[in-house]
Amino acid sequence: MKGVLSVLIPCFNEEDTILELVKRVLEQDCVGEVIVVDDASTDSSRTKISEIKDARLSVTFLKENSGKGNAIREAIGRATCPFVIIQDADLEYDPCEYPKFLKLLESDRADVVYGSRFMSSEHRRVLYYWHKLGNQFLTTLSNMCTGLDLSDMETCFKAMKKEVAQSLHLRERRFGLEPEITAKISKMNLRIFEVPISYYGRTYDEGKKIGWKDGVSALRCIIRYNFF
């Protein structure tokens, strides 16, 4: 399991967490490369990323802010390891849980593995009820359209075989990426699994970026990528 995972990290104005996050990721033996795409941050994120010296770290600094989806698309194109995982830069998801995903991928029992915040897990931070309700609504609607029975479509913690990731040809620029990925993999005759994950959600005061407009966009993406 050593060195088989490409970790894709989109980053925009995460000066408080990016340094610690990348250090935690690099501590994992399974990580073969870390691909950070900075989406034109205006804080000190770029400076902090540049402080990290490790041969496994590759950093791209975009000149214009173009959204999380675009940053992930850029990172996917650069991945070289057999498996990839999307890792947000905000410490909400724990790199120590990578083996849960790789256990299924490396044994060739799964092509795609979702980390679910709503399956039984050791712990999760209690935060916004309406966010949870919104996530469950979007997951239910997505399941109705895809025929899958996911418990957490909106999770950002998704891992898959590299060839699957690079065949998705993602188009969404922002958080519509999650329903787009789900709609596309549902049409590819893949083996999809979920694993329970811990979740350390943050508040808006702590830098959380997703809002109600992104929920509306997710509705649009569910319809668009499942039926058009």
N, C-alpha and C positions, 0 to 999 in steps of 0.2 A: 504493500500500500504506500510505499515511500515515493514521493515525488510524482504522483500520477494526476494531481489536481491543478487546474488553472483557476485561480480565484479572480473574478472580475469585479472591480470596485469602482462604481461611478461616484464622483465626489463633487459636491458644490457647496462651498462655504461651510465646511466641517472642521474648522480650526481647533475646536475643543476636543475632537475625538479621533481625527484621522491618524495622528501619530500613534496613539495607543492601539487603534484597530489594526493597522498594518503590522505593528510589532507582534500582536497576538496571532495574526494570520501566519506570519513567518515562523512562529514557534511550532507550528503543526508539521510533523514529519511527512504527512501526505501531500503537502503543498510543493508542487514543482515550479510554479511561477505565479507571481502576483501582478496583475495588470490593472493599474490605476489610470482612470481617465478623468482628469480634472476638467469640469465643464465651465471653464472661465470663471473660477472663484474670484471674488473681490475681497476676501479676507486674507488671512495669512496661511490658508491651506497649502498653497503652492510652496511656500517657504518651508513649511513643516514636512511636507512630502519629500522635498529635496534633501532633508537632513538624513534620511534613511539610506544607508549604504548596504546593499545586499544584491548579489548577482542575480537573484531570482526576481527582483523587482524591476518592472518596466512601467514607465510613466509617460503618458501623453497629455500635454497641456493644450486644450482647445482654445482658439482665439475668441470665439463667440459662444455665449451660453445658448445651447440648443436642446437641453432637456435630458432627463435621465435615460429615456429610451434610446436616444441617439448615442449617449455615452456607452451604454451597454452594447449596442450594435458595433461600435468602434472596437470595444474590447473583445467581443466574440471573434471578430475577424483576425485578431492577433493571437488567439489561443493556440497552443501547440500540444498541450497534454491530452491524454485520452479522455479525461472528464473535466467538466467546467461547473462552477457554482457561482451564482450571483451573491455578492456580499455587500450590503449597504455599509456606508462609512460611519454610521452613527452609533454603533455599539448596541443596537437593539437585538441583533442576532449574534450568537456565540460561536466563534470559529472552532471551539473545542468539540462541537457537535458534528463536524465534517465526517467522522467515521460512520455515523448513522446512515448517511447518504451513500458513502462508498461501499459499505457492506453489501448493499443491494446492487450497485452498479458494477463493482468488480467481480462479483459472483455471476454476473450476466443474468440476474433475475429481473432487472429493471433497465429501462432505457432512460426514464425520467423519474426523478424523486422530488416530491414537494415536502417542505417542512411545514407542518401544520401547527398553528398556535392554539387550535381548539381541540386537538386530541389530548388524551391524558399525558401530562408531562410533569416534570418535577416542580416547576414553578413558573409563574408569569406575573408581571406587574399589573396591578388593577388600575385601569385608567378610565377611558371614555366609553360609556355604555352605548351611546349612539353610533360611535365608530364601529363597535362590535356588531351592532344590529345592522348597520350598513354593509359591513363585510359579509355577514350571513345572507343578507338579501341578494347582494351581487353574486355570491357563490351559488345560491339557489338558482338564480336566473341563468347563470352560466351553465350550471349542470343541466337545466332543462333544455338548453340549446345544444350542448355537446353530447349529452347522454352519459357523462361521467358522474361519479358520486364523490367528488372532492369535498372535504370539510373546510378548506381554506384556499380558495382560488386566488385571493388577493395577497397571499404571502409573498414576500420578496426573496425568501430563501428557497431557491429552486436549483437543482443540480441535474445534469444530464450528460449523456455521451457527447463528445465534441462534435461528431458528425451530425447529430440531431440539432444542436445549437446552431451550427453553421448552415443548416438547411432551412432555417425558419424565415430568413429574409425579412427581418422585423422592420416595421414602418413607423410605429408610434414614437413620438418624440418625448412624451411625458409618462405619467403613471398608467396610461392606457395600455402600456406594455404587458401588464399581467393578464388581462383578458385576451389580448392578442396572442400571447404565447399559448395559453390554454386552448383557445379555439383552433390554433394551427396544429398543435400536437394531437388534438382529439381526432384529427382527420388523417393521421399518419400511421395508424395500426401499431401503436407503440405500447410497451408495458409500463404503466404508470403506477407508482406507489406513493404513499404518504408515510412520513415518520413524525412522531411528536417532537416538538422543539420547545425549549425555554424561550421566553420573550421578555425583553427588557425595554418595553415601550417608553417613549419620552413624551413630555408635554410640549405644547407650542412654545412656552417660555424657554424650554430646553433646546428648541430648534426644529421641532417637527414641522414638515413642510406641506404634507398632503392635506387637502381641504375638500369642501363640499363640491366645488367645481370639478375636481378630479373624479368624484363619484358620478357626476353627470356624464363626464367623458367616458367613464368605464361602461356605463349603459350603452352609449353610442358604439363603443368598441365591441361589446358582446354581440350586438346586432350585426354590425358591419362584418366582422371576421367570421361569424358563423354562417351568415346567409348571403353575403355579397363578396 
